[in-house]
Amino acid sequence: MTRRQAGIVAAAALVFALIFGVRQSVALFIGPLNSATGLGIAAISLAFACAQLMWGVTQPVAGAFADRYGTGRVIAAGAVLVMLGTALTPYATSTAMLILLIGVVSAGGGGMAGLGVLMSAVARVVPAEKRGLASGMVNAGGSFGQFLVAPLALALSAAIGWAGALGFLGLMSLAIVPLAWMLRGKHPAAPVGAAVEKSLRHAVRDAVRDRSFLLLTAGFFVCGFHVAFIATHLPGVVALCGLPPAVGAWSLSLIGLFNIAGSFASGWAIGRWRMKSVLSLLYASRALAVLAFVLAPKTTATFLVFAVVLGFTYLSTVPPTVGLVGKLHGVRYVATLFGLVMLSHQIGGFLGAWLGGVVFEHTGSYDWLWYTDIMLALGAALIHQPIREAPRLRPALATS
């Protein structure tokens, strides 16, 4: 990997570290938000669920703009929106305001600087044989951000109050703007005399007609359900077990730390084994990890060990998923096509975040969500096996 390629991969990893670290840490403030507003866990969970959905809705649109006009401006604009949504959240006094700030402004900005756009910038300069490792490095950046920002958010909350901590996290997002300049540009057009390039419309049409692409998209729905439920409600599970809030912060931090190793391992593995097999193994491992957690006594050690084990698989699904999108349909429109897959992921995330709050308010427990998560993970492990891991590229008939 050349110095320029390494610089772009590092910039993308730093952007994802800031975006993911800030977004994941906001869930630590659900308790203070509930105390300050009196809206109830279900209402606040709805705002976080809308954030999951908005993050997914934004990504294919942002990806289409990035594919057509370049990635730099899209990422920089997203950073400004994340700053505004996060910093203004303490001033929300109603469910509608929370949905607007957390679920639309901040989440929409996160989608504009999300994985689809970042992976497109990386795929543009990194050769095919190194894209698996590069995507693992970018993905690990998000995990490292979660590892650093979650305890920082807790420390800031103790030092300057939860409202001041959210304001500080919002300002952190602006560090993305200079990084966006390094990621500027777009995929070059086909050279003069080359075969007519497939248009964006034809690329999307071919993808949604591809059974393997649809199976991959369905599997990523499960990933979203799993990640959003845990990221949003693990602090609540900690509180329900009578443990201090620091256990929740450190659990989220450890998930991020150990997913760094998981992301690198996943990026390495897809260069040696079929990507669909790696995905099946990751989802099956999640099911076993959650089952063991449900059966174990809920102590501090249990939460920390669960976080370590879960961390290896938490976002490790991203490199093989991005890899399969590129392998099936090429990298020219990977920002848009992976954005569509991410939309499915975030629909799952909406349900995981929202249902967690609804089920807890009705039953006083998260047990049914854990059981659902186990069954979905097992289903995802099976659904990837019929995928035909071969390119589905076809020449386009027109450009538009």
Secondary structure, DSSP 8 states (H G I E B T S, - for coil): --HHHHHHHHHHHHHHHHHHHHHHHGGGGHHHHHHHH---HHHHHHHHHHHHHHHHHHHHHHHHHHHHH-SHHHHHHHHHHHHHHHHHGGG--SHHHHIIIIIIIIHHHHHHTSHHHHHHHHHTTS-GGGHHHHHHHHHHHHHHHHHHHHHHHHHHHHHHHHHHHHHHHHHHGGGHHHHHHHT--------TTS-----HHHHHHHHHT-HHHHHHHHHHHHHHHHHHHHHHHHHHHHHHTT--HHHHHHHHHHHHHHHHHHHHHHHHHTTTS-HHHHHHHHHHHHHHHHHHHHHS---HHHHHHHHHHHHTTSSTTHHHHHHHHHHHH-STTHHHHHHHHHHHHHHHHHHHHHHHHHHHHHHS--HHHHHHHHHHHHHHHHHTTT---S------S---
